[in-house]
Amino acid sequence: MARQPQDPTRQVTFQVSTAQRPDFKHPLAVYVFDARGELLEQVAVRDGKVQLSIPKAGLGRERVFVAPVSEKIDAKRLTAVLLERLGAYQPVLQAGDELTDQIDIPGFIIDNWPFCFCWVHGRTVRKSDNRAVCNARVHICEVDRIPWWIERLPDADVLRLRDDLLRVILKPPIPDPGPDPWPIVQGTARSKDSVLRFARDIGSLVSINPQPLPPGEASSLNPQPLPPGVVASLNPQPLPPGVVASLNPQPLPPRYSDLLSPEIQLALYSTSPLIVRRTLVNNWKFLIPWLCHWPHWWWLFRCDELAMLTTDTLGRFETTIFYPCGGDHPNLYFWVEYDFGGGFETVYRPWIACNTYWEYMCGSEVTIHITDPRVPGCDDEPDLPGCQVVVLSIGRNIAVRQVQTIGVEGLTNANQPFGATLEPRVDFSRTELIDVKKIPYYRWSYRRLSGADGIATTVDQSSVPINVWSVMTRDVYRHYKVGTSYPSDFMGPMPTSGPNAAPAPNLFRIRPLLPPAGNEWVVLNENIDLATAYFDTASLAGTPVSGPPWPDDLAAGRYEIKLELFDAAGALVDWTANGIDLRITDRDAPFGTGTITTSPAPTYNRISVGGNTMGFRMVLRVDNNRCGAEILAVGGTVTPDPVCGFHNYASPSDTATVSFIARHANGFADYSFVTARGAGPVIPGASTSGVVGDAGSNGFIKIGSFTDSKDVVISMLLGSCSNAAFSERLDVLATATNGYSALTGYNASDNAAFALATPCPSCSSEGNT
């Protein structure tokens, strides 16, 4: 909004004349800006006069523009730069102490008036999968017109521009421009896959497709003779004396001699910056194909922002901008920001010289392809290409490749068994499977392969039988977003009757590309939204359900799980016959920020029939045994005191036997036993750690399957003390995992204490009678 002048009583009046174009009748206004670019006032020209509320002394510091009035231009958007770009007339009102009273607008300025309106619209998409990007900020800037820019180059740069132009013409063909780099740094040169965008006909100089070009298409030279009149003729200025005689232009190669007329060639070889400048200005369109290939310092174009827009849920944006009706269409450049949660960051800002829409064709759609891999799509996540099934992991932390297949089959590479609820994660080529191949269902099953020790083929009759397949039937859901709510969609097991009936029992739906409402699946809880099934190992028959003391897990052992696909008729699918590619990841979980590649699953992980893949398989060692921890009473040559724990010793060479029970039925636990004197320190010779069932450290020996013991010399325990109290701590930690973390609920611990002292000396009493 215009600021009120400081002293409205001090006014200056000017006559405003359009006499050079007497037919021009459009209303005019005068705009005054201060040195900071702030609009001071906007005054309409009435009856050929305008009265400005600015002191005479201020006219030398303010910028004054005359321009046509348009009701569609928001006064808040007017700036000195915008008016300059629109072709507003900027008169010289005061020279020294002389103040003019007449503003005569040149005819060639009026020829570009009034202002026209240009509808600019487009969309932002991810280049990798063409998904729309919503809630991005699109900045639209107008770039300097090339003739205007050339006019303002220093003489030395004009000659250098000429030299570069001739150099690239003499070294054909034009290389393909390069891809927009990421992160994008303004002014960085590239060599291929950029876009030269040009809106209007530039003759046969360059075979550029009419505006707009989709990103990735390269412009190429079309060395055809120029049709008459395509290239503007050289302004016939006389050469400075001696210039003609000094010229020794080298002829261009025959293949390209028809690109430049002899007159233009002669002018470009001139040593006069004036002639070279005028030639380049008149033939500026010839420069377009070469903008990507010159040193970046040439193309420090000014780019003034016209609008900042936010993309909608389909990635679209639009606005209206203005340009002089009699002039060129605007040259538009676009850059994009995205907010990842910590404020907006630039995610697309390619090199201006290569990515400007020169003379933008109003109304044509601009498609911005964003390569920043962090930017999400605003619809559902992208579908897998081709026809793939990628078995990713068990939970978040155990990829398929992290489960051992030989030796201790079914343990993780860290020798951990599995327990509690296991959640296999799988990615599907959903569109190809569901819509094209009509394979909308899957099913996970399991069977027991061994007894609790991982080897035996006979098991307790109250537990899970050997070699009997069972389906994982726990309900599976997926959340999706609708407005500000997050409903869930049921994935299975689908009923066999009703509107969503499956053709066979216990089939689960492959999650479709889009949810039943809205357009975005979301992960609110990874245990719900990423699991394709639930293997509830803690609910298997024979698994302990109460304690302590906890009974042994009779359902422990090796289990095979399998994933199968089913078609719309409920028939089992032959993966090989249907061209389904079974894959696993090439990297261990948890998966970080880098690219996670996949490879075909090995033979071990394939269910094969007649050489064809019929499903995916893997073996998991399941063990839900709880740990046991018990510290036994101190024994040895000291006096026994199992109740109070107070022991007398006769000599420092006596021994105290410390012992404990660290138990896990199948040895899938680690233990730590620590003895400390008083508040410390820990006594290493009376402490130990290791794997349950194995011999400990520091001289502890096994006196039973899970009992460790050591006779510790009293002097080691006492140190410099003659009497002391001691604490004992035993921790037994289960190593079983559910794919997210160790099952700490299966851990056990115990605490105890004892004291060592010399016996009281015997004493006598004398009585008096």
Buried (B, 14 or more C-beta within 10 A) or exposed (E): EBEEBEEEEBBBEBBBEBEBBEEBEEEBBBBBBBEEEEBBBBBEBEEEEBEBBBBEEBBEEBBBBBBBBBEEBEEEEBBBBBBBBBBBBBBEBBEEEEBBEEBBBEEEBBBBBBBBEBEBBBBBBBBEEEBBBBBBBBBBBBBBBBBBBBBEBEEEBBBBBBEBBBEBBEEEEBEBBBBBEBEBEEEEBBEEBBBBBBBEEBBBBBEBEEBBBEBBBBBBBEBEEBEEEBBBEBEEEEBEEEBEEEEEEEEBEEEEBEBBBEEBBBBBBBBBBBBBBBBBBBBBBBBBBBBBBBEBEBBEBBBBBBBEBEBBEBBBBBBBBBBBBBBBBBBBBBBBBBEEEEEEEBBBBBBBBBBBBBBBBBEBEBBBBBBBEEBBBBBBBBBBEEBBBBBBBBBBBBBBBBBBBEEEBBBBEEBBBBBBBBBBBBBBBBBBBBEEBEBBBBBBBBBBBBBBEBEEEEBBEEBBEBEEEBBBBBEBBBBBBEEEEEBBBBBBBBEEEEEEEBBBEBBBBBBBBBBEEBBBBBEEEEEBBBBBBBBBBBBBBBBBEEEEEBBBBBBBBBBBBBBBBBBEEEEEBBBBEBEBBBBBBEBBBEBEEEEBEBEEBEEEBBBEEEEEBBBBBBBBBBBBBBBBBBBBBBBBBBBEBEEEBBBBBEEEEBBBBBBBBBBBBBBBBBBBBBBBBEEEEEBEBBBBBBBBBEEBEBEBEEEEEBBBBBBBBBEBBBEEEEEBBBBBBBBBBBBBBBBBEBBEEBBBBBEBBBBBBEEEEEEEEEEEE
